[in-house]
Each structure stands twice: as structure tokens, then as C-alpha cells.
């Protein structure tokens, strides 16, 4: 079920970035483009697309691409993730786990390639009882 288009300029910016980056997706096997826009708490966006590989486990999702780019540039605190797909698909379990490491309470918006938002939740909502660093023995 689609929600009305958002008038929030930050969400509009994130949606535009996530949609635009799908044009760079390398998807010869699935033909399923995914774009993600991850925002740091200080307002910097990192976008990512999915990159498939003939060795399927070597494939990386858009969400992890954006996260790896951000962390490799020294950012580790995030407050927003927008993910777009043909049908507003949700992040996979590996992506949820990797993102949970850094921002369990981050806002997550799912939308289709036209920018129609279908879900506005949190990462904790997508990964209840998530496993993070605080669960490791010290």
C-alpha cells in the first residue's frame, strides 16, 4: 500500500539519490535494481547499488555498498536509510545485520522506483532482537 508522496526535503533528497544510483546497478542475473541512500547523523548521504557476481555469494547489496562506502570514509553514525526497488522490497537479513551494528534505531524507508513509499519504520523494527556489539562478551 503506497503512502502519499512526502514533502520532507530530506526524504525527497534521499529518494532521488537512491533512485538515481539504481542506474549503476550491475544486475545481469536478477535484473532487479536496488538503490540505497544512507545518511550520516551530520547530514552526509552515501548511495549504493547492488552489484551481482557470477559467484553469487560475492554479490553485494545496495545497502551494504552504501554502508561500506560511508564507513570507509570514516562515518559510523547513521539516522536514515532509504531503499528503492521495483516493488519496494525490504533489505535482506545480512544487510539488516550489518546496518544494526552501527544504527539499530535508524529510520528505514522503503519505496518503489517511482518514489512511492510503502514502509517507514526503524531498523530495530525490521530486525527485532537484533544481535549487536552489546551482546558480545567482554
C-alpha positions as CSV (number, residue, x, y, z in Angstrom):
1,X,0.0,0.0,0.0
2,X,1.6,3.3,-1.1
3,X,1.6,6.3,1.1
4,X,1.2,9.9,-0.2
5,X,4.4,11.4,-1.6
6,X,6.4,13.1,1.1
7,X,7.0,16.8,1.3
8,X,10.0,16.3,3.6
9,X,13.0,17.7,1.6
10,X,15.5,15.3,3.3
11,X,13.4,12.3,2.4
12,X,12.9,13.6,-1.2
13,X,16.7,14.1,-1.5
14,X,17.3,10.5,-0.2
15,X,14.7,9.1,-2.5
16,X,16.2,10.9,-5.5
17,X,19.7,9.6,-4.7
18,X,18.5,6.1,-4.2
19,X,16.5,6.1,-7.4
20,X,19.4,7.7,-9.4
21,X,22.0,5.2,-8.2
22,X,19.9,2.2,-9.5
23,X,21.1,3.2,-13.0
24,X,24.6,2.0,-11.9
25,X,23.4,-1.4,-10.6
26,X,25.3,-4.3,-12.1
27,X,22.4,-6.9,-12.3
28,X,23.0,-9.3,-15.2
29,X,21.5,-12.2,-13.4
30,X,18.4,-10.9,-11.5
31,X,17.6,-7.8,-13.5
32,X,16.4,-6.4,-10.1
33,X,18.0,-3.0,-9.5
34,X,18.3,-1.8,-5.9
35,X,19.3,1.7,-4.8
36,X,20.1,2.8,-1.3
37,X,20.8,6.2,0.3
38,X,22.3,6.2,3.8
39,X,22.5,9.4,5.7
40,X,25.0,10.1,8.5
41,X,23.9,11.9,11.6
42,X,25.7,15.0,10.3
43,X,23.7,15.0,7.1
44,X,26.0,13.4,4.5
45,X,24.5,10.9,2.1
46,X,26.2,7.8,0.8
47,X,24.4,6.0,-2.0
48,X,24.9,2.4,-3.2
49,X,23.6,0.0,-5.7
50,X,23.6,-3.8,-5.9
51,X,26.5,-5.4,-7.7
52,X,26.0,-9.0,-8.7
53,X,28.7,-11.6,-9.5
54,X,28.7,-15.0,-11.3
55,X,29.8,-16.3,-7.9
56,X,26.5,-15.5,-6.2
57,X,27.9,-15.2,-2.7
58,X,30.2,-12.5,-3.9
59,X,27.2,-10.3,-4.7
60,X,26.8,-7.1,-2.6
61,X,23.5,-5.4,-1.9
62,X,22.9,-1.7,-2.3
63,X,22.5,-1.2,1.4
64,X,25.9,-2.7,2.2
65,X,27.5,-0.9,-0.7
66,X,26.4,2.4,0.8
67,X,27.4,1.3,4.3
68,X,30.9,0.2,3.2
69,X,31.4,3.5,1.4
70,X,30.4,5.5,4.4
71,X,32.5,3.5,6.9
72,X,35.5,3.6,4.6
73,X,35.2,7.4,4.6
74,X,35.2,7.5,8.4
75,X,31.4,7.7,9.2
76,X,29.9,5.4,11.7
77,X,26.7,7.1,12.9
78,X,23.6,7.0,10.8
79,X,20.0,8.1,11.1
80,X,18.3,7.4,7.8
81,X,18.3,4.7,5.2
82,X,16.1,4.8,2.0
83,X,15.9,1.7,-0.1
84,X,14.2,1.6,-3.5
85,X,13.4,-1.4,-5.7
86,X,10.9,-2.3,-8.4
87,X,8.4,-3.4,-5.8
88,X,9.7,-1.6,-2.6
89,X,11.5,-4.7,-1.4
90,X,13.0,-4.9,2.1
91,X,16.7,-5.3,3.0
92,X,17.9,-8.8,3.3
93,X,19.0,-10.3,6.6
94,X,22.7,-9.7,6.0
95,X,22.1,-6.0,5.3
96,X,19.9,-5.7,8.3
97,X,22.6,-7.3,10.5
98,X,25.4,-5.1,9.1
99,X,23.4,-1.9,9.5
100,X,22.3,-2.9,13.0
101,X,26.0,-2.9,14.1
102,X,26.0,0.9,13.6
103,X,22.5,2.2,14.0
104,X,19.8,-0.1,15.4
105,X,17.3,2.8,15.8
106,X,17.9,4.2,12.4
107,X,14.8,5.2,10.3
108,X,14.3,3.0,7.3
109,X,12.1,4.0,4.4
110,X,11.2,1.5,1.6
111,X,9.9,2.8,-1.7
112,X,9.5,1.7,-5.3
113,X,11.4,3.1,-8.3
114,X,8.8,5.9,-8.7
115,X,9.4,7.1,-5.1
116,X,6.1,5.7,-3.7
117,X,6.8,5.0,-0.1
118,X,5.4,1.7,1.2
119,X,7.1,1.5,4.6
120,X,8.5,3.9,7.1
121,X,9.9,2.1,10.1
122,X,13.2,1.6,12.1
123,X,16.0,-0.9,11.6
124,X,15.0,-2.4,15.0
125,X,11.5,-2.9,13.6
126,X,13.0,-4.8,10.7
127,X,15.3,-6.8,12.9
128,X,13.7,-7.4,16.3
129,X,16.0,-8.7,19.0
130,X,18.9,-7.8,16.7
131,X,22.4,-9.0,17.6
132,X,24.9,-6.2,18.1
133,X,28.2,-5.4,19.8
134,X,26.5,-5.1,23.2
135,X,25.6,-8.8,23.0
136,X,29.3,-9.9,22.8
137,X,31.1,-11.0,26.0
138,X,33.8,-8.6,27.1
